[in-house]
Amino acid sequence: MLHFLLVLIIAIVVLVLMIVRFKVHPVMALFIAGLGAGLGYGYGIGKAISTFVGGFGATLGSIGCTIIFGSIIAMSIQDTGAIKTMVNFFIKLFRGKCLELTTGLAAFVMSIPIFGDVTQVLASPLAAIIAKRKKMSMSTMATWTTFAASLTHSLIPPTPGILAVTIALGADVGLMIFWSTMISLFTYLGVWLLMKKWVAVERIPPREDFTKGVEPVENGDYNQLLIKEPGIPPVIVAALPILLPVVLIAAASFAGMNIAKDTPVLPADHPLRVFLAGAGERNIAMFIGAAVCMITGFFMKDNIIKYYKINTGEDCASISEILFNKWVGRALSIALLPLLITAMGGGFSAIIRAYPGIDALGKAISQYNFPGILIPWIIAAIMMIAVGSRTTAGMTAAAIVLPMSGGLGLSPLALALLIGSGSLIGSHVSDSGFWVGTQLYNLNTKQGFKYITLIQSIAGVLSLILVSILIAARIIN
């Protein structure tokens, strides 16, 4: 076991140094570290390569279509102005109060199937406009918008990283969606209540290029805050491609749950359960979401053509070409990097899992009475701080804790939730999301540490507490 730990530590140190110190791309760094670990474990070059490639292929096969379809949904949100509709919905819901939650909750919803960095890009101009209209500090708008995007990106499938972790651990995806959504909501509102006054103290103006021509709203009419543009979709149309896949996946899981011993919610041959088994399969559900985007796109032809030109600088008068060709092409360019990093993480994970006798590590840890509940969280947090990638952190943590799960006494669902919570810790200069947040929301590096790193780390601790309570109460087992 000492040999296993020594090789693992060396592999992780090498991985961190390559990414952080020598700026090696994570795709190449994961391959080198994984292959080196395989050789260190005595697999031989042939077995090391085959094990890594097997893990790479299995991971890519399990999440590839999901990531691609999620990227298509992101393109539709960008070209239809759907996020503006969602922000307007929350402005009306709160009647012009708590305006930081308007872009925050819109980002919360959007970042479930869409990458957190993409969500920040879409939400940042709207956050700047609201800040200008109500004379709010960007410290407030940045905190709750970037936090929301990172929170659901870290915890809720079908976001690629946590989806891959959930599948690797063998947890039920539908149950993971349900519990991670509950935990994320309580975490978001809890941190907001705790820190909302503190983040509002410093005055930071919005970016001028986002607010050119925008004037402050002097009266108290919240309708003056609404983003009024012709052609933006109704809220149900805007949210449907995002929420429908999530609901289908979760519903399929609940339909097969047992309400008593050997008594499922719905019998196996029940027509609704048969339907959900197909429509709620994660790849099919995400395809349905992408298909809804394309179908509804025909009814927003003029708006999509206009926004497509604004967003890409290209002229294209054919709505069918935009929907079925351009969106897919742009989606693939966005999806490629997360696909490869996640799959490489799966290869690295396979190398670690293949070590014989690794299950003894969990038993050894349990003998020292160290709280097993902290192991997945700590490993994910350390990896996130080190490499700045939630996907790499989560996949590495999953690879280490899966073989010892029996000794830790934790279910796959509990492990996935703990790893997702740990990956919220320590977003800083090694994280691309940190730089996206600081640049788009007009923060300097010091302010980024205050309003991104600190806030999200507090969220990681709070979500750990919530998961621990659910485990202790045997609600999650």
C-alpha positions, 0 to 999 in steps of 0.5 A: 500500500505504501508503494501505491500511495508513493506512486500516486503522490508522485503522479499528482505532483507531476500532474500539478507541476506540468499544468501550473509550473510548465503550462502543459495542456491538461490533456497532455499532462493527464496522459503523461501522469497517467502513463507514468503512474501505470509504469510506476505500478508495474503494469508495463507499457502495454497494459498501461496504455490499454488501461488508460485508453480503455478508461478514456474510451469508456468516459468519452462514450458515457458523456460525449453526446451529453456534452455535445447536446449541452453545447448546442443548447448553449448556442441556442441561448446565445442566439435567441436572447433566452438569458434576457428572458430569464433575467426579466422573469426574476426581476418581475418575481422579486419586483425589482428587489434583490437584483443581484439574484436576477442574473445569479439565479438565471446563471444557476439554471443555465449552468446546469447543462452548460459550462460555467465559463460560457454561462458567465460570458452570457450573463456578464453584460446583463449584470453590468447593465443592472448594476449601472441602472440601479447604481449597484457595485459589481462586487455584488453582481459579480459575486452572485452571478459567478458563484451561481455558475460555478455552484451548479457547474460543480455539483449538478449533472449533466454538467460534464465533470460531475456527470463523469464523476457520477457515472464513474462512481456508479451513482444514480444520475437522476438521484444525483440531479435531485439531491445536488439541486437541493443542496445547491439551492440551500448552499446558494441562499445560505451563502447569500444571506451570510455574505450579501452585506459584506460583498456590497461594501466595496464600490466597483463600476461595471465595464463601460463597453457593456453599459454604453448608453445605459442610464441609471433608473431614478424612479422605483418602477421595476419595469424600467429595469426590464431588458426590453428587446423585440423577439426574445422568447417567453420564459417557458420557451427560454427555460424549456430546453434547459429544464426538460432534460433534467426533469426527464432524467430525474423522473426516470430514476424516481420511477424505478425507485422502490417505495417498499421492498421490491415495490417500485414507484411504477411497475417495470411494464407501466407505460409511463415507466417504459416511456421515461426509461427511453426519454430519461436516458441522459443522452436521449434527454439532452438530445430532446433539449437540443431538438426543442431548441431547434424546433422553437428556433424556427419561430424566432427566425428574425431574432436568431439571424440578428443575434447570430450575426452579432455573436459571430460576425457572419452573415447567414440568412438561412435559419435552417443552416444556422440551426442544423449546421452553424449551431452544431459546428460552434457547439463542437468547437466549445465541447471539444476541450471539456470532452478531451479533458474529461476523457483523459481524466477517465484514463488517469482514473482507470490507471489508479483503479486497476491497481490490485489491492487498492480496496485495502486503503479504505480499510486502513484509513478506517482503522485510524478513525479518520472521518471517512466523510472528509476523504473525498471532499479533501482530495477534490479540494486539494486537486482543485486548488492545485490544478484549477480544473473542477473536471480534473479534480473530480475525476482524480478524486473519484479514481482515488476514493472509488476503490476505498468506498467500502472501507469509507462506508459511503454510497456512490451518491454520497461520494459524488456529492462530497467530491462536487462540494470539494471542487468548489474550494480554492478557485484562484489564478490556476482556474480559467473561470477565475480569470473569466469572472475577473475580466468580465465583471471588472474585478482586479486579482485581489477583488477576484480572491475576495468575491470569487475564491473566498465566496465559493470556498465558503460554499464548499464548506457549507455544502459539505455540512449539508451533505454530512447532515443528509448522510448522518440522518441516513437520507442519503446512504 
